Amino acid sequence: MMGSVLAPGSRRGVEAMEGAAVRGRSLWDDARRRLFRHRAAVAGMIALSVLVLAAVFGPGLIPFSYDEINKADTWVGPLQHGHLLGADALGRDLLARLLTGLRVSLAIGLVATLVSLLIGVAWGAVAGYVGGRLDEVMMRMVDVLYSLPFIFFVILLMVAFGSNILLIFVAIGAVEWLTMSRIVRGQTLALKQKEFVEAARAAGLGRGAIIARHIVPNLLGPVVVYVTLTIPAVILAESFLSFLGLGVQPPMASLGTLIAGGAQDMELAPWLLVFPSLTMVVTLMSFNFIGDGLRDAIDPKDR
């Protein structure tokens, strides 16, 4: 005999160990495995990691500052005079401004999304779990705010309180929470009928403890997916405001201000529009791919 055959007892032992390994793997472990098998999501994570590293460390590695004016380098094209991506009408290095603008846009996207996450999850979880008249009042307030055009509401806040980065964080985040609250409320209505919530209620836990310990942790799946889709929406909103001149103010840069400036100088210096636009496209697509992968990983039945 060239090979060996496992004894019945040994075979049962191997099967038992494999079964124990499968039982020991949690739902989050399975979701992580499915996520890393999603090629588009992995590509998005790699691209986004490169962009984040470039935004964080890149400006310190470039010999030019984002606001350094050099009249001798006006309208210099890519790969000329030491400017890898060229320079603008004031001789400012485009790569330095692009990395700084990417850093600002990512920061606005993350912070404004965090604001919307905190407000939306708290609002939706309380409304969905408490129910009754409080739920009606809270969700009617959401409907009223939904009736206002999003950009109009943000522009109104910007005009009333002035334009600065901190206000952009708050203004966009204070509007983006509306959809989050609806998603969380719907999930809460389904979760509060589950056996573990009934058991917690029977054990004497109060509403606040049940929401914090049992409802919110079980909302992480859909919330994480929506967060990955909210960040690009926030970046787009900031870019639109900056395009209108109501967002990030000069000499600071964001992807929106760079695209706006590139559009004005497109005929003389097309690289000023091409590179910021490509960066914007790659950033948004990366977040969308990651969101799609997370959705499929957390609930594969939705595929």
Legacy VTK file of the C-alpha trace (Angstrom):
# vtk DataFile Version 3.0
C-alpha trace
ASCII
DATASET POLYDATA
POINTS 303 float
0.000 0.000 0.000
1.465 3.316 -1.088
-0.799 5.420 1.141
-2.188 5.084 4.583
-5.820 5.034 5.609
-6.966 6.762 8.757
-8.551 4.557 11.351
-12.242 5.192 12.023
-11.403 6.715 15.400
-8.787 9.021 13.911
-11.166 10.122 11.140
-13.820 10.974 13.691
-11.231 12.959 15.663
-10.253 15.014 12.592
-13.910 15.685 11.781
-14.538 16.742 15.370
-11.629 19.188 15.274
-12.823 20.656 11.961
-16.311 21.031 13.357
-14.961 22.769 16.441
-12.978 25.149 14.255
-16.089 26.012 12.240
-18.155 26.509 15.388
-15.420 28.682 16.877
-15.456 31.107 13.950
-17.717 34.057 14.659
-20.000 35.861 12.234
-17.488 38.728 12.092
-14.747 36.269 11.121
-16.895 34.993 8.262
-17.679 38.551 7.201
-13.975 39.431 7.181
-13.187 36.396 5.025
-15.913 37.333 2.543
-14.696 40.941 2.503
-11.130 39.976 1.600
-12.443 37.712 -1.183
-14.226 40.719 -2.704
-11.697 41.900 -5.298
-13.182 45.361 -5.831
-13.265 46.013 -2.083
-9.652 44.904 -1.682
-8.616 47.149 -4.574
-10.526 50.010 -2.953
-8.813 49.432 0.399
-5.375 49.386 -1.237
-6.060 52.556 -3.239
-7.536 54.352 -0.237
-4.599 53.332 1.962
-2.175 54.788 -0.584
-4.183 58.024 -0.764
-4.371 58.368 3.026
-0.641 57.752 3.440
0.110 60.253 0.690
-2.182 62.852 2.275
-0.693 62.375 5.748
3.007 62.110 4.949
3.290 63.442 1.404
3.322 67.209 2.080
6.333 66.782 4.378
8.313 64.983 1.672
7.877 67.644 -1.017
10.340 70.548 -1.257
7.480 72.988 -1.913
4.765 74.334 0.360
1.131 74.373 -0.752
1.017 78.205 -0.445
4.542 78.987 -1.681
4.353 81.518 -4.532
7.053 81.512 -7.208
6.453 83.851 -10.125
9.264 82.217 -12.135
7.265 78.957 -12.247
3.939 80.385 -13.422
2.017 77.888 -15.596
4.918 75.428 -15.487
3.836 72.047 -16.861
4.338 68.620 -15.289
7.932 67.406 -14.820
9.346 70.887 -15.287
11.437 72.954 -12.837
11.093 70.250 -10.203
7.282 70.318 -10.229
6.109 66.727 -10.776
2.519 67.738 -11.585
3.184 71.300 -12.708
2.345 74.640 -11.120
-0.603 77.053 -11.167
-0.998 80.718 -12.114
0.932 81.831 -9.008
3.718 79.276 -9.422
2.444 77.118 -6.536
3.352 73.442 -6.780
0.297 71.420 -7.801
1.417 68.200 -6.091
1.839 69.975 -2.743
-1.562 71.615 -3.099
-3.152 68.365 -4.252
-1.897 66.384 -1.257
-2.915 69.177 1.119
-6.334 69.380 -0.537
-6.757 65.621 -0.287
-5.886 65.778 3.416
-8.463 68.526 3.994
-11.203 66.746 2.032
-10.601 63.427 3.809
-10.613 65.191 7.187
-13.892 66.936 6.397
-15.386 63.661 5.184
-14.340 61.745 8.304
-15.241 64.385 10.894
-18.572 65.361 9.319
-19.466 61.672 8.989
-18.582 61.125 12.651
-20.901 64.002 13.607
-23.727 62.540 11.525
-22.995 59.084 12.951
-23.276 60.200 16.573
-26.461 62.210 16.018
-28.138 59.761 13.643
-27.486 56.602 15.674
-28.616 58.190 18.947
-31.706 59.766 17.372
-32.805 56.708 15.422
-32.151 54.217 18.241
-34.109 56.236 20.800
-37.003 56.878 18.415
-37.216 53.256 17.304
-36.935 51.689 20.757
-39.153 54.064 22.756
-41.789 54.324 20.021
-45.177 55.889 20.550
-45.645 59.643 20.558
-41.921 60.328 21.029
-41.153 58.358 17.866
-43.781 60.317 15.943
-42.414 63.684 17.084
-38.788 62.801 16.443
-39.355 61.367 12.982
-41.657 64.244 11.954
-38.756 66.569 12.785
-36.583 64.470 10.487
-39.223 64.756 7.740
-39.328 68.534 8.117
-35.549 68.792 7.801
-35.679 66.429 4.816
-38.032 68.842 3.066
-35.281 71.479 3.001
-32.865 71.195 0.069
-29.610 69.823 1.427
-27.212 72.219 -0.257
-29.506 75.191 0.419
-29.535 74.380 4.138
-25.733 74.060 4.283
-25.244 77.275 2.297
-27.647 79.041 4.681
-25.535 77.944 7.657
-22.329 78.991 5.902
-23.683 82.447 5.028
-25.126 82.986 8.507
-22.062 81.952 10.518
-19.192 82.532 8.087
-16.882 80.218 6.163
-14.284 78.204 8.053
-13.265 74.567 8.195
-14.828 73.877 11.597
-18.165 75.230 10.435
-17.991 73.045 7.335
-17.530 70.009 9.602
-20.567 70.911 11.688
-22.803 72.147 8.866
-22.441 69.090 6.657
-22.547 66.653 9.566
-25.672 68.328 10.951
-27.519 67.508 7.720
-26.126 64.084 6.789
-27.473 62.448 9.987
-31.048 62.412 8.669
-30.702 59.294 6.516
-28.630 57.602 9.216
-31.407 58.128 11.757
-33.967 56.508 9.470
-31.771 53.484 8.837
-31.066 53.032 12.554
-34.720 53.459 13.484
-35.798 50.745 11.039
-33.189 48.342 12.348
-34.129 49.156 15.954
-37.795 48.397 15.337
-36.788 44.895 14.228
-34.233 44.342 16.987
-36.408 45.348 19.913
-38.638 42.311 19.324
-35.718 39.879 19.546
-35.345 37.412 22.404
-32.129 38.919 23.799
-33.824 42.314 24.169
-36.809 40.691 25.875
-34.403 38.901 28.229
-32.604 42.149 29.059
-35.930 43.842 29.738
-36.992 40.959 31.969
-33.694 41.249 33.857
-34.651 44.776 34.848
-32.378 46.831 32.572
-33.576 50.329 31.791
-34.202 51.747 28.339
-30.868 53.554 28.179
-28.896 50.469 29.148
-30.742 48.266 26.653
-30.159 50.759 23.841
-26.464 51.186 24.674
-25.623 47.536 25.423
-27.908 45.549 23.136
-29.460 47.696 20.388
-26.534 49.839 19.212
-23.923 47.006 19.104
-26.240 44.960 16.882
-26.627 47.918 14.499
-22.929 48.021 13.625
-23.282 46.047 10.391
-25.609 48.376 8.429
-24.156 51.448 10.137
-20.585 50.636 9.042
-21.770 50.061 5.478
-23.630 53.363 5.401
-20.642 55.218 6.867
-18.463 54.120 3.936
-21.090 55.572 1.612
-21.560 58.769 3.637
-17.892 59.798 3.538
-17.801 60.203 -0.274
-21.147 62.025 -0.163
-19.682 64.469 2.357
-16.548 64.936 0.253
-18.728 65.697 -2.760
-20.799 68.178 -0.750
-17.674 69.968 0.451
-16.283 70.015 -3.081
-19.509 71.556 -4.382
-19.444 74.236 -1.686
-15.780 74.962 -2.419
-16.574 75.074 -6.135
-19.125 77.817 -5.334
-16.592 79.659 -3.176
-18.391 78.886 0.108
-16.152 76.079 1.323
-12.444 76.043 2.122
-10.992 79.522 1.665
-7.641 80.431 0.014
-4.763 79.895 0.424
-5.901 76.601 1.971
-6.844 74.000 -0.644
-9.298 71.143 -0.937
-10.174 68.924 -3.860
-13.162 71.167 -4.562
-11.154 74.375 -4.682
-8.507 72.737 -6.881
-11.118 71.486 -9.325
-12.784 74.921 -9.371
-9.471 76.641 -10.082
-8.550 74.043 -12.682
-11.860 74.545 -14.477
-11.174 78.283 -14.786
-7.680 77.720 -16.180
-8.477 74.601 -18.196
-7.509 76.057 -21.575
-4.138 77.402 -20.408
-3.187 74.607 -17.994
-5.323 71.476 -18.351
-3.193 69.583 -15.808
-4.657 71.796 -13.063
-8.034 70.157 -13.688
-6.992 66.659 -14.718
-4.978 65.639 -11.643
-7.415 66.879 -8.954
-10.333 65.341 -10.863
-8.581 61.962 -11.122
-7.785 62.076 -7.397
-11.420 62.821 -6.620
-12.635 59.950 -8.823
-10.220 57.421 -7.300
-11.130 58.506 -3.756
-14.874 58.256 -4.281
-14.659 54.958 -6.147
-12.484 53.470 -3.398
-15.050 54.292 -0.730
-17.882 52.959 -2.888
-16.051 49.681 -3.595
-15.344 49.236 0.118
-18.988 49.919 0.919
-20.172 47.363 -1.629
-17.750 44.792 -0.254
-18.855 45.410 3.342
-22.505 45.099 2.369
-21.925 41.766 0.642
-19.715 40.533 3.481
-22.060 41.407 6.311
-25.232 40.186 4.589
-24.366 37.960 1.599
-28.081 37.421 0.910
-28.239 40.982 -0.468
-25.887 40.142 -3.353
LINES 1 304
303 0 1 2 3 4 5 6 7 8 9 10 11 12 13 14 15 16 17 18 19 20 21 22 23 24 25 26 27 28 29 30 31 32 33 34 35 36 37 38 39 40 41 42 43 44 45 46 47 48 49 50 51 52 53 54 55 56 57 58 59 60 61 62 63 64 65 66 67 68 69 70 71 72 73 74 75 76 77 78 79 80 81 82 83 84 85 86 87 88 89 90 91 92 93 94 95 96 97 98 99 100 101 102 103 104 105 106 107 108 109 110 111 112 113 114 115 116 117 118 119 120 121 122 123 124 125 126 127 128 129 130 131 132 133 134 135 136 137 138 139 140 141 142 143 144 145 146 147 148 149 150 151 152 153 154 155 156 157 158 159 160 161 162 163 164 165 166 167 168 169 170 171 172 173 174 175 176 177 178 179 180 181 182 183 184 185 186 187 188 189 190 191 192 193 194 195 196 197 198 199 200 201 202 203 204 205 206 207 208 209 210 211 212 213 214 215 216 217 218 219 220 221 222 223 224 225 226 227 228 229 230 231 232 233 234 235 236 237 238 239 240 241 242 243 244 245 246 247 248 249 250 251 252 253 254 255 256 257 258 259 260 261 262 263 264 265 266 267 268 269 270 271 272 273 274 275 276 277 278 279 280 281 282 283 284 285 286 287 288 289 290 291 292 293 294 295 296 297 298 299 300 301 302
